[in-house]
Amino acid sequence: MSFLFPGFRNPDHTRFHVDSLNALALKFGHPHTARNTHMSQRLSTFTLAAALLLCNGIAFASSCDPSEADVSDTSIMFYRESKCAGKAMEQAEETFKEGIQLEKRGEMSRMCSNFNSALMRLDKYRRGDWRDKYSRIAKQVDEDFADRLARFEKTICPQKIELYRHLANKGDAWAMYRLGISYSKGTGVRQNDNEALNWLQQAANRDYPDAYMALGMMYSDGMAFAPDYRSAFNWFSKSAALNDAEAQFQLGGLYRKGLGVEKSPQQAVEWYRKAAEQGHEGAKVRLKEMYRSKEAKEPLFGY
């Protein structure tokens, strides 16, 4: 025998058997037994059903439609979330289109609010267990978010900082990097080197390559605090290993001057060459200087 808890629409996923309820009653010291179950008892079967839900924590409603009944079946939950994601994409598209029209009318403040609102709506569906089963929709959400974010980045909207912080607090390395750069330059926020260092370090710890270079510059230029050339060398090395021409150029300079590493004209030339071969003009200039000053022997061909 089973009972349907009031307010639930789908009986296939909301029935609770008496045996389970009796067991729960016994656990809580209630005088129900398998042989003696009476609806007139003070603790009703319906109350027990509610307790079972609360104790197990397995029933969830749709994230976009509060009127839908809670369900404990994950396949139904995932399906609902995929539908919610589809609705979010449609709403974000309309909101973004309206923002573009606002921009054309010169209503920049409202445009910024629309763009930010659309991105926040999409971001809600960039995470979640449902995404594995509905990967096509999940991929579309990610692509829509990336496209709209690229457009948002071209604006000077103050809400960009709000978005960076929102995403960074969710562990997004790109947002951590952007927030760090914003604090470093004082763009959209009051300039704060400590905050910049904090966010860039978090991004680097999540292996975001651009953060390596940014940290190397902070530690080497002496503008934020006293130079720490050894730390700069370490960060430039991580970036140079990924074939970043600017990092290779910076390593050449540290080796040439013996900053944070033992002085080595040979190593300096090697790193300058790597950068020059990628078209780095500064590296080409430094190589010519070293050849003229006889710090290194000029090759017959190439750099």
Phi and psi in degrees as GROMACS dihedral restraints (atoms count N, CA, C in turn):
[ dihedral_restraints ]
;  ai    aj    ak    al  type     phi  dphi    fc
    3     4     5     6     1  -140.1    20    10
    4     5     6     7     1   160.6    20    10
    6     7     8     9     1  -125.8    20    10
    7     8     9    10     1   146.6    20    10
    9    10    11    12     1   -98.3    20    10
   10    11    12    13     1   121.7    20    10
   12    13    14    15     1   -68.3    20    10
   13    14    15    16     1   131.7    20    10
   15    16    17    18     1   -56.6    20    10
   16    17    18    19     1   141.6    20    10
   18    19    20    21     1    92.7    20    10
   19    20    21    22     1   -10.4    20    10
   21    22    23    24     1   -93.1    20    10
   22    23    24    25     1   137.4    20    10
   24    25    26    27     1   -89.2    20    10
   25    26    27    28     1   -31.0    20    10
   27    28    29    30     1  -106.2    20    10
   28    29    30    31     1   101.7    20    10
   30    31    32    33     1   -66.4    20    10
   31    32    33    34     1   -20.7    20    10
   33    34    35    36     1   -68.0    20    10
   34    35    36    37     1   -21.0    20    10
   36    37    38    39     1  -123.3    20    10
   37    38    39    40     1     9.9    20    10
   39    40    41    42     1  -132.5    20    10
   40    41    42    43     1    20.9    20    10
   42    43    44    45     1   -95.5    20    10
   43    44    45    46     1   142.2    20    10
   45    46    47    48     1  -126.7    20    10
   46    47    48    49     1   120.0    20    10
   48    49    50    51     1   -75.3    20    10
   49    50    51    52     1   148.4    20    10
   51    52    53    54     1   -59.6    20    10
   52    53    54    55     1   -39.8    20    10
   54    55    56    57     1   -57.6    20    10
   55    56    57    58     1   -43.3    20    10
   57    58    59    60     1   -65.3    20    10
   58    59    60    61     1   -38.6    20    10
   60    61    62    63     1   -69.1    20    10
   61    62    63    64     1   -39.1    20    10
   63    64    65    66     1   -62.4    20    10
   64    65    66    67     1   -42.1    20    10
   66    67    68    69     1   -61.8    20    10
   67    68    69    70     1   -41.9    20    10
   69    70    71    72     1   -65.6    20    10
   70    71    72    73     1   -38.2    20    10
   72    73    74    75     1   -63.3    20    10
   73    74    75    76     1   -42.7    20    10
   75    76    77    78     1   -61.7    20    10
   76    77    78    79     1   -37.6    20    10
   78    79    80    81     1   -61.2    20    10
   79    80    81    82     1   -35.2    20    10
   81    82    83    84     1   -95.7    20    10
   82    83    84    85     1    10.2    20    10
   84    85    86    87     1    81.9    20    10
   85    86    87    88     1    16.3    20    10
   87    88    89    90     1   -83.7    20    10
   88    89    90    91     1   146.3    20    10
   90    91    92    93     1   -75.6    20    10
   91    92    93    94     1    12.2    20    10
   93    94    95    96     1   -64.8    20    10
   94    95    96    97     1   143.2    20    10
   96    97    98    99     1  -136.4    20    10
   97    98    99   100     1   169.3    20    10
   99   100   101   102     1   -63.2    20    10
  100   101   102   103     1   -26.7    20    10
  102   103   104   105     1   -95.4    20    10
  103   104   105   106     1   -11.6    20    10
  105   106   107   108     1  -134.2    20    10
  106   107   108   109     1    81.2    20    10
  108   109   110   111     1  -115.6    20    10
  109   110   111   112     1   116.7    20    10
  111   112   113   114     1  -126.6    20    10
  112   113   114   115     1   131.8    20    10
  114   115   116   117     1   -66.4    20    10
  115   116   117   118     1   -17.0    20    10
  117   118   119   120     1   -82.2    20    10
  118   119   120   121     1    -6.0    20    10
  120   121   122   123     1   -60.8    20    10
  121   122   123   124     1   152.1    20    10
  123   124   125   126     1   -60.8    20    10
  124   125   126   127     1   -36.2    20    10
  126   127   128   129     1   -95.9    20    10
  127   128   129   130     1    99.7    20    10
  129   130   131   132     1   -76.1    20    10
  130   131   132   133     1   165.7    20    10
  132   133   134   135     1   -61.0    20    10
  133   134   135   136     1   -36.0    20    10
  135   136   137   138     1   -66.1    20    10
  136   137   138   139     1   -38.0    20    10
  138   139   140   141     1   -65.2    20    10
  139   140   141   142     1   -39.0    20    10
  141   142   143   144     1   -64.6    20    10
  142   143   144   145     1   -37.9    20    10
  144   145   146   147     1   -60.9    20    10
  145   146   147   148     1   -42.4    20    10
  147   148   149   150     1   -63.6    20    10
  148   149   150   151     1   -40.6    20    10
  150   151   152   153     1   -62.8    20    10
  151   152   153   154     1   -39.8    20    10
  153   154   155   156     1   -61.2    20    10
  154   155   156   157     1   -41.0    20    10
  156   157   158   159     1   -61.9    20    10
  157   158   159   160     1   -47.6    20    10
  159   160   161   162     1   -67.2    20    10
  160   161   162   163     1   -39.2    20    10
  162   163   164   165     1   -68.6    20    10
  163   164   165   166     1   -42.7    20    10
  165   166   167   168     1   -81.0    20    10
  166   167   168   169     1   -27.7    20    10
  168   169   170   171     1    60.7    20    10
  169   170   171   172     1    40.8    20    10
  171   172   173   174     1  -110.5    20    10
  172   173   174   175     1    -2.6    20    10
  174   175   176   177     1  -103.2    20    10
  175   176   177   178     1   134.6    20    10
  177   178   179   180     1  -137.6    20    10
  178   179   180   181     1   146.6    20    10
  180   181   182   183     1   -95.4    20    10
  181   182   183   184     1   168.6    20    10
  183   184   185   186     1   -64.4    20    10
  184   185   186   187     1   145.3    20    10
  186   187   188   189     1   -76.0    20    10
  187   188   189   190     1   -14.4    20    10
  189   190   191   192     1  -121.7    20    10
  190   191   192   193     1    -3.6    20    10
  192   193   194   195     1  -138.6    20    10
  193   194   195   196     1    90.7    20    10
  195   196   197   198     1   -60.7    20    10
  196   197   198   199     1   -19.0    20    10
  198   199   200   201     1   -76.3    20    10
  199   200   201   202     1   -15.4    20    10
  201   202   203   204     1   -73.6    20    10
  202   203   204   205     1   145.5    20    10
  204   205   206   207     1   -71.8    20    10
  205   206   207   208     1   151.0    20    10
  207   208   209   210     1   -66.2    20    10
  208   209   210   211     1   147.5    20    10
  210   211   212   213     1  -136.8    20    10
  211   212   213   214     1   154.8    20    10
  213   214   215   216     1  -107.5    20    10
  214   215   216   217     1    -7.0    20    10
  216   217   218   219     1   -80.6    20    10
  217   218   219   220     1   116.9    20    10
  219   220   221   222     1   -63.6    20    10
  220   221   222   223     1   -32.3    20    10
  222   223   224   225     1   -64.2    20    10
  223   224   225   226     1   -36.8    20    10
  225   226   227   228     1   -71.8    20    10
  226   227   228   229     1   -41.6    20    10
  228   229   230   231     1   -60.2    20    10
  229   230   231   232     1   -45.4    20    10
  231   232   233   234     1   -64.0    20    10
  232   233   234   235     1   -40.7    20    10
  234   235   236   237     1   -61.3    20    10
  235   236   237   238     1   -45.3    20    10
  237   238   239   240     1   -60.6    20    10
  238   239   240   241     1   -42.4    20    10
  240   241   242   243     1   -65.6    20    10
  241   242   243   244     1   -35.5    20    10
  243   244   245   246     1   -64.9    20    10
  244   245   246   247     1   -37.9    20    10
  246   247   248   249     1   -67.0    20    10
  247   248   249   250     1   -40.1    20    10
  249   250   251   252     1   -62.2    20    10
  250   251   252   253     1   -38.4    20    10
  252   253   254   255     1   -63.5    20    10
  253   254   255   256     1   -41.2    20    10
  255   256   257   258     1   -62.1    20    10
  256   257   258   259     1   -42.5    20    10
  258   259   260   261     1   -63.9    20    10
  259   260   261   262     1   -39.8    20    10
  261   262   263   264     1   -62.2    20    10
  262   263   264   265     1   -39.1    20    10
  264   265   266   267     1   -65.4    20    10
  265   266   267   268     1   -41.4    20    10
  267   268   269   270     1   -63.8    20    10
  268   269   270   271     1   -44.6    20    10
  270   271   272   273     1   -65.7    20    10
  271   272   273   274     1   -40.2    20    10
  273   274   275   276     1   -64.2    20    10
  274   275   276   277     1   -39.2    20    10
  276   277   278   279     1   -62.3    20    10
  277   278   279   280     1   -45.5    20    10
  279   280   281   282     1   -64.3    20    10
  280   281   282   283     1   -43.1    20    10
  282   283   284   285     1   -63.4    20    10
  283   284   285   286     1   -39.8    20    10
  285   286   287   288     1   -69.5    20    10
  286   287   288   289     1   -41.5    20    10
  288   289   290   291     1   -60.6    20    10
  289   290   291   292     1   -41.7    20    10
  291   292   293   294     1   -62.9    20    10
  292   293   294   295     1   -38.0    20    10
  294   295   296   297     1   -62.0    20    10
  295   296   297   298     1   -39.8    20    10
  297   298   299   300     1   -64.1    20    10
  298   299   300   301     1   -39.9    20    10
  300   301   302   303     1   -65.7    20    10
  301   302   303   304     1   -37.5    20    10
  303   304   305   306     1   -64.1    20    10
  304   305   306   307     1   -38.1    20    10
  306   307   308   309     1   -62.9    20    10
  307   308   309   310     1   -41.4    20    10
  309   310   311   312     1   -64.1    20    10
  310   311   312   313     1   -30.3    20    10
  312   313   314   315     1   -87.5    20    10
  313   314   315   316     1     0.6    20    10
  315   316   317   318     1    81.4    20    10
  316   317   318   319     1    11.7    20    10
  318   319   320   321     1   -90.8    20    10
  319   320   321   322     1    74.1    20    10
  321   322   323   324     1   -68.1    20    10
  322   323   324   325     1   -36.6    20    10
  324   325   326   327     1   -62.7    20    10
  325   326   327   328     1   -46.1    20    10
  327   328   329   330     1   -68.7    20    10
  328   329   330   331     1   -34.4    20    10
  330   331   332   333     1   -60.0    20    10
  331   332   333   334     1   -46.2    20    10
  333   334   335   336     1   -61.2    20    10
  334   335   336   337     1   -41.2    20    10
  336   337   338   339     1   -63.4    20    10
  337   338   339   340     1   -40.7    20    10
  339   340   341   342     1   -65.1    20    10
  340   341   342   343     1   -46.8    20    10
  342   343   344   345     1   -59.6    20    10
  343   344   345   346     1   -46.4    20    10
  345   346   347   348     1   -63.9    20    10
  346   347   348   349     1   -42.3    20    10
  348   349   350   351     1   -61.7    20    10
  349   350   351   352     1   -41.8    20    10
  351   352   353   354     1   -63.3    20    10
  352   353   354   355     1   -42.0    20    10
  354   355   356   357     1   -68.6    20    10
  355   356   357   358     1   -40.4    20    10
  357   358   359   360     1   -62.6    20    10
  358   359   360   361     1   -38.6    20    10
  360   361   362   363     1   -65.3    20    10
  361   362   363   364     1   -43.0    20    10
  363   364   365   366     1   -68.5    20    10
  364   365   366   367     1   -38.2    20    10
  366   367   368   369     1   -60.3    20    10
  367   368   369   370     1   -28.2    20    10
  369   370   371   372     1   -58.0    20    10
  370   371   372   373     1   -26.1    20    10
  372   373   374   375     1  -109.2    20    10
  373   374   375   376     1    16.2    20    10
  375   376   377   378     1   -87.3    20    10
  376   377   378   379     1     1.1    20    10
  378   379   380   381     1  -139.0    20    10
  379   380   381   382     1   159.5    20    10
  381   382   383   384     1   132.1    20    10
  382   383   384   385     1   147.2    20    10
  384   385   386   387     1   -65.6    20    10
  385   386   387   388     1   -23.8    20    10
  387   388   389   390     1   -63.4    20    10
  388   389   390   391     1   -23.8    20    10
  390   391   392   393     1   -64.4    20    10
  391   392   393   394     1   -30.7    20    10
  393   394   395   396     1   -64.8    20    10
  394   395   396   397     1   -40.7    20    10
  396   397   398   399     1   -77.3    20    10
  397   398   399   400     1   -32.5    20    10
  399   400   401   402     1  -116.1    20    10
  400   401   402   403     1    59.6    20    10
  402   403   404   405     1   -64.4    20    10
  403   404   405   406     1   -32.1    20    10
  405   406   407   408     1   -64.8    20    10
  406   407   408   409     1   -44.7    20    10
  408   409   410   411     1   -68.0    20    10
  409   410   411   412     1   -39.4    20    10
  411   412   413   414     1   -61.2    20    10
  412   413   414   415     1   -42.6    20    10
  414   415   416   417     1   -63.1    20    10
  415   416   417   418     1   -39.7    20    10
  417   418   419   420     1   -65.5    20    10
  418   419   420   421     1   -38.7    20    10
  420   421   422   423     1   -59.4    20    10
  421   422   423   424     1   -47.1    20    10
  423   424   425   426     1   -62.3    20    10
  424   425   426   427     1   -41.8    20    10
  426   427   428   429     1   -67.1    20    10
  427   428   429   430     1   -42.6    20    10
  429   430   431   432     1   -62.0    20    10
  430   431   432   433     1   -42.8    20    10
  432   433   434   435     1   -62.0    20    10
  433   434   435   436     1   -46.2    20    10
  435   436   437   438     1   -62.1    20    10
  436   437   438   439     1   -43.3    20    10
  438   439   440   441     1   -63.5    20    10
  439   440   441   442     1   -44.7    20    10
  441   442   443   444     1   -73.4    20    10
  442   443   444   445     1   -31.7    20    10
  444   445   446   447     1   -66.3    20    10
  445   446   447   448     1   -40.2    20    10
  447   448   449   450     1   -61.1    20    10
  448   449   450   451     1   -39.0    20    10
  450   451   452   453     1   -68.1    20    10
  451   452   453   454     1   -41.8    20    10
  453   454   455   456     1   -63.2    20    10
  454   455   456   457     1   -36.9    20    10
  456   457   458   459     1   -63.5    20    10
  457   458   459   460     1   -23.4    20    10
  459   460   461   462     1   -79.6    20    10
  460   461   462   463     1    -8.4    20    10
  462   463   464   465     1   -92.3    20    10
  463   464   465   466     1   174.5    20    10
  465   466   467   468     1  -111.0    20    10
  466   467   468   469     1    27.6    20    10
  468   469   470   471     1   -62.1    20    10
  469   470   471   472     1   131.4    20    10
  471   472   473   474     1   -65.2    20    10
  472   473   474   475     1   -21.9    20    10
  474   475   476   477     1   -67.6    20    10
  475   476   477   478     1   -10.7    20    10
  477   478   479   480     1   -60.6    20    10
  478   479   480   481     1   -38.8    20    10
  480   481   482   483     1   -63.5    20    10
  481   482   483   484     1   -41.3    20    10
  483   484   485   486     1   -59.6    20    10
  484   485   486   487     1   -43.1    20    10
  486   487   488   489     1   -67.3    20    10
  487   488   489   490     1   -44.5    20    10
  489   490   491   492     1   -55.6    20    10
  490   491   492   493     1   -47.7    20    10
  492   493   494   495     1   -65.1    20    10
  493   494   495   496     1   -41.5    20    10
  495   496   497   498     1   -58.9    20    10
  496   497   498   499     1   -47.4    20    10
  498   499   500   501     1   -72.0    20    10
  499   500   501   502     1   -39.2    20    10
  501   502   503   504     1   -62.0    20    10
  502   503   504   505     1   -39.9    20    10
  504   505   506   507     1   -67.8    20    10
  505   506   507   508     1   -14.7    20    10
  507   508   509   510     1   -97.2    20    10
  508   509   510   511     1     6.0    20    10
  510   511   512   513     1    93.2    20    10
  511   512   513   514     1    14.3    20    10
  513   514   515   516     1   -79.1    20    10
  514   515   516   517     1   114.5    20    10
  516   517   518   519     1   -65.6    20    10
  517   518   519   520     1   -39.0    20    10
  519   520   521   522     1   -59.1    20    10
  520   521   522   523     1   -44.8    20    10
  522   523   524   525     1   -65.7    20    10
  523   524   525   526     1   -37.0    20    10
  525   526   527   528     1   -60.9    20    10
  526   527   528   529     1   -43.2    20    10
  528   529   530   531     1   -62.9    20    10
  529   530   531   532     1   -47.5    20    10
  531   532   533   534     1   -63.1    20    10
  532   533   534   535     1   -37.6    20    10
  534   535   536   537     1   -67.0    20    10
  535   536   537   538     1   -40.4    20    10
  537   538   539   540     1   -62.2    20    10
  538   539   540   541     1   -44.3    20    10
  540   541   542   543     1   -64.5    20    10
  541   542   543   544     1   -38.4    20    10
  543   544   545   546     1   -62.1    20    10
  544   545   546   547     1   -43.3    20    10
  546   547   548   549     1   -68.7    20    10
  547   548   549   550     1   -35.5    20    10
  549   550   551   552     1   -63.8    20    10
  550   551   552   553     1   -41.0    20    10
  552   553   554   555     1   -96.1    20    10
  553   554   555   556     1   -10.2    20    10
  555   556   557   558     1    71.6    20    10
  556   557   558   559     1    34.6    20    10
  558   559   560   561     1   -96.2    20    10
  559   560   561   562     1   108.5    20    10
  561   562   563   564     1    83.6    20    10
  562   563   564   565     1   -11.7    20    10
  564   565   566   567     1  -142.3    20    10
  565   566   567   568     1   164.3    20    10
  567   568   569   570     1   -67.9    20    10
  568   569   570   571     1   133.1    20    10
  570   571   572   573     1   -58.2    20    10
  571   572   573   574     1   130.9    20    10
  573   574   575   576     1  -152.5    20    10
  574   575   576   577     1   105.5    20    10
  576   577   578   579     1   -65.6    20    10
  577   578   579   580     1   -35.4    20    10
  579   580   581   582     1   -65.8    20    10
  580   581   582   583     1   -42.4    20    10
  582   583   584   585     1   -64.9    20    10
  583   584   585   586     1   -40.1    20    10
  585   586   587   588     1   -59.8    20    10
  586   587   588   589     1   -47.8    20    10
  588   589   590   591     1   -61.7    20    10
  589   590   591   592     1   -41.2    20    10
  591   592   593   594     1   -60.1    20    10
  592   593   594   595     1   -50.2    20    10
  594   595   596   597     1   -72.0    20    10
  595   596   597   598     1   -36.7    20    10
  597   598   599   600     1   -66.4    20    10
  598   599   600   601     1   -37.5    20    10
  600   601   602   603     1   -64.6    20    10
  601   602   603   604     1   -40.6    20    10
  603   604   605   606     1   -64.5    20    10
  604   605   606   607     1   -39.2    20    10
  606   607   608   609     1   -66.0    20    10
  607   608   609   610     1   -42.2    20    10
  609   610   611   612     1   -64.5    20    10
  610   611   612   613     1   -37.5    20    10
  612   613   614   615     1   -64.2    20    10
  613   614   615   616     1   -20.5    20    10
  615   616   617   618     1   -99.6    20    10
  616   617   618   619     1    18.7    20    10
  618   619   620   621     1    62.3    20    10
  619   620   621   622     1    40.3    20    10
  621   622   623   624     1   -89.9    20    10
  622   623   624   625     1   109.7    20    10
  624   625   626   627     1   -55.4    20    10
  625   626   627   628     1   -42.3    20    10
  627   628   629   630     1   -60.6    20    10
  628   629   630   631     1   -27.4    20    10
  630   631   632   633     1   -69.2    20    10
  631   632   633   634     1   -29.8    20    10
  633   634   635   636     1   -59.4    20    10
  634   635   636   637     1   -48.7    20    10
  636   637   638   639     1   -65.4    20    10
  637   638   639   640     1   -42.6    20    10
  639   640   641   642     1   -62.6    20    10
  640   641   642   643     1   -40.9    20    10
  642   643   644   645     1   -68.0    20    10
  643   644   645   646     1   -39.6    20    10
  645   646   647   648     1   -58.1    20    10
  646   647   648   649     1   -42.6    20    10
  648   649   650   651     1   -67.4    20    10
  649   650   651   652     1   -40.5    20    10
  651   652   653   654     1   -62.3    20    10
  652   653   654   655     1   -39.8    20    10
  654   655   656   657     1   -77.4    20    10
  655   656   657   658     1   -20.0    20    10
  657   658   659   660     1  -102.0    20    10
  658   659   660   661     1   -28.4    20    10
  660   661   662   663     1   -81.8    20    10
  661   662   663   664     1   -13.9    20    10
  663   664   665   666     1    71.4    20    10
  664   665   666   667     1    10.3    20    10
  666   667   668   669     1   -83.1    20    10
  667   668   669   670     1   -37.7    20    10
  669   670   671   672     1   -82.1    20    10
  670   671   672   673     1   -41.5    20    10
  672   673   674   675     1  -161.6    20    10
  673   674   675   676     1   179.3    20    10
  675   676   677   678     1   -57.2    20    10
  676   677   678   679     1   136.3    20    10
  678   679   680   681     1   -57.9    20    10
  679   680   681   682     1   141.0    20    10
  681   682   683   684     1  -125.1    20    10
  682   683   684   685     1    87.1    20    10
  684   685   686   687     1   -68.0    20    10
  685   686   687   688     1   -28.9    20    10
  687   688   689   690     1   -66.5    20    10
  688   689   690   691     1   -43.2    20    10
  690   691   692   693     1   -64.7    20    10
  691   692   693   694     1   -40.4    20    10
  693   694   695   696     1   -60.1    20    10
  694   695   696   697     1   -43.9    20    10
  696   697   698   699     1   -58.6    20    10
  697   698   699   700     1   -43.5    20    10
  699   700   701   702     1   -63.3    20    10
  700   701   702   703     1   -42.9    20    10
  702   703   704   705     1   -71.4    20    10
  703   704   705   706     1   -40.4    20    10
  705   706   707   708     1   -62.3    20    10
  706   707   708   709     1   -36.7    20    10
  708   709   710   711     1   -63.9    20    10
  709   710   711   712     1   -41.1    20    10
  711   712   713   714     1   -63.5    20    10
  712   713   714   715     1   -39.8    20    10
  714   715   716   717     1   -72.6    20    10
  715   716   717   718     1   -40.7    20    10
  717   718   719   720     1   -64.5    20    10
  718   719   720   721     1   -32.4    20    10
  720   721   722   723     1   -64.4    20    10
  721   722   723   724     1   -20.4    20    10
  723   724   725   726     1   -95.0    20    10
  724   725   726   727     1    12.3    20    10
  726   727   728   729     1    72.0    20    10
  727   728   729   730     1    30.4    20    10
  729   730   731   732     1   -78.4    20    10
  730   731   732   733     1   118.3    20    10
  732   733   734   735     1   -63.8    20    10
  733   734   735   736     1   -39.9    20    10
  735   736   737   738     1   -65.7    20    10
  736   737   738   739     1   -39.4    20    10
  738   739   740   741     1   -65.3    20    10
  739   740   741   742     1   -39.7    20    10
  741   742   743   744     1   -62.7    20    10
  742   743   744   745     1   -40.7    20    10
  744   745   746   747     1   -62.4    20    10
  745   746   747   748     1   -43.8    20    10
  747   748   749   750     1   -65.1    20    10
  748   749   750   751     1   -38.4    20    10
  750   751   752   753     1   -62.8    20    10
  751   752   753   754     1   -40.1    20    10
  753   754   755   756     1   -57.4    20    10
  754   755   756   757     1   -41.8    20    10
  756   757   758   759     1   -65.4    20    10
  757   758   759   760     1   -40.4    20    10
  759   760   761   762     1   -66.4    20    10
  760   761   762   763     1   -41.2    20    10
  762   763   764   765     1   -67.1    20    10
  763   764   765   766     1   -38.5    20    10
  765   766   767   768     1   -64.7    20    10
  766   767   768   769     1   -38.4    20    10
  768   769   770   771     1   -97.5    20    10
  769   770   771   772     1    -9.2    20    10
  771   772   773   774     1    71.5    20    10
  772   773   774   775     1    40.0    20    10
  774   775   776   777     1  -103.5    20    10
  775   776   777   778     1   115.4    20    10
  777   778   779   780     1    75.9    20    10
  778   779   780   781     1    -0.5    20    10
  780   781   782   783     1  -158.8    20    10
  781   782   783   784     1   157.6    20    10
  783   784   785   786     1   -63.6    20    10
  784   785   786   787     1   134.9    20    10
  786   787   788   789     1   -60.9    20    10
  787   788   789   790     1   133.0    20    10
  789   790   791   792     1  -155.0    20    10
  790   791   792   793     1    99.0    20    10
  792   793   794   795     1   -56.7    20    10
  793   794   795   796     1   -35.6    20    10
  795   796   797   798     1   -63.3    20    10
  796   797   798   799     1   -45.4    20    10
  798   799   800   801     1   -67.4    20    10
  799   800   801   802     1   -36.3    20    10
  801   802   803   804     1   -60.4    20    10
  802   803   804   805     1   -46.8    20    10
  804   805   806   807     1   -62.4    20    10
  805   806   807   808     1   -40.9    20    10
  807   808   809   810     1   -60.1    20    10
  808   809   810   811     1   -45.0    20    10
  810   811   812   813     1   -72.6    20    10
  811   812   813   814     1   -36.5    20    10
  813   814   815   816     1   -62.4    20    10
  814   815   816   817     1   -39.5    20    10
  816   817   818   819     1   -63.4    20    10
  817   818   819   820     1   -43.9    20    10
  819   820   821   822     1   -57.4    20    10
  820   821   822   823     1   -42.9    20    10
  822   823   824   825     1   -69.3    20    10
  823   824   825   826     1   -42.3    20    10
  825   826   827   828     1   -62.3    20    10
  826   827   828   829     1   -38.1    20    10
  828   829   830   831     1   -65.2    20    10
  829   830   831   832     1   -17.9    20    10
  831   832   833   834     1   -96.1    20    10
  832   833   834   835     1     6.7    20    10
  834   835   836   837     1    91.7    20    10
  835   836   837   838     1    12.4    20    10
  837   838   839   840     1   -72.1    20    10
  838   839   840   841     1   112.3    20    10
  840   841   842   843     1   -66.3    20    10
  841   842   843   844     1   -38.1    20    10
  843   844   845   846     1   -61.5    20    10
  844   845   846   847     1   -38.8    20    10
  846   847   848   849     1   -66.1    20    10
  847   848   849   850     1   -36.6    20    10
  849   850   851   852     1   -63.8    20    10
  850   851   852   853     1   -40.8    20    10
  852   853   854   855     1   -64.2    20    10
  853   854   855   856     1   -45.1    20    10
  855   856   857   858     1   -63.9    20    10
  856   857   858   859     1   -37.2    20    10
  858   859   860   861     1   -63.6    20    10
  859   860   861   862     1   -42.2    20    10
  861   862   863   864     1   -62.6    20    10
  862   863   864   865     1   -39.8    20    10
  864   865   866   867     1   -61.1    20    10
  865   866   867   868     1   -45.1    20    10
  867   868   869   870     1   -67.2    20    10
  868   869   870   871     1   -34.8    20    10
  870   871   872   873     1   -69.9    20    10
  871   872   873   874     1   -40.2    20    10
  873   874   875   876     1   -66.9    20    10
  874   875   876   877     1   -37.5    20    10
  876   877   878   879     1   -85.7    20    10
  877   878   879   880     1     2.9    20    10
  879   880   881   882     1    65.3    20    10
  880   881   882   883     1    21.1    20    10
  882   883   884   885     1   -70.2    20    10
  883   884   885   886     1   -24.9    20    10
  885   886   887   888     1  -150.1    20    10
  886   887   888   889     1   154.7    20    10
  888   889   890   891     1   -84.6    20    10
  889   890   891   892     1   130.4    20    10
  891   892   893   894     1   -75.8    20    10
  892   893   894   895     1   130.7    20    10
  894   895   896   897     1   -73.7    20    10
  895   896   897   898     1   160.3    20    10
  897   898   899   900     1   -71.3    20    10
  898   899   900   901     1   -33.2    20    10
  900   901   902   903     1  -131.1    20    10
  901   902   903   904     1   151.3    20    10
  903   904   905   906     1    70.3    20    10
  904   905   906   907     1  -155.1    20    10
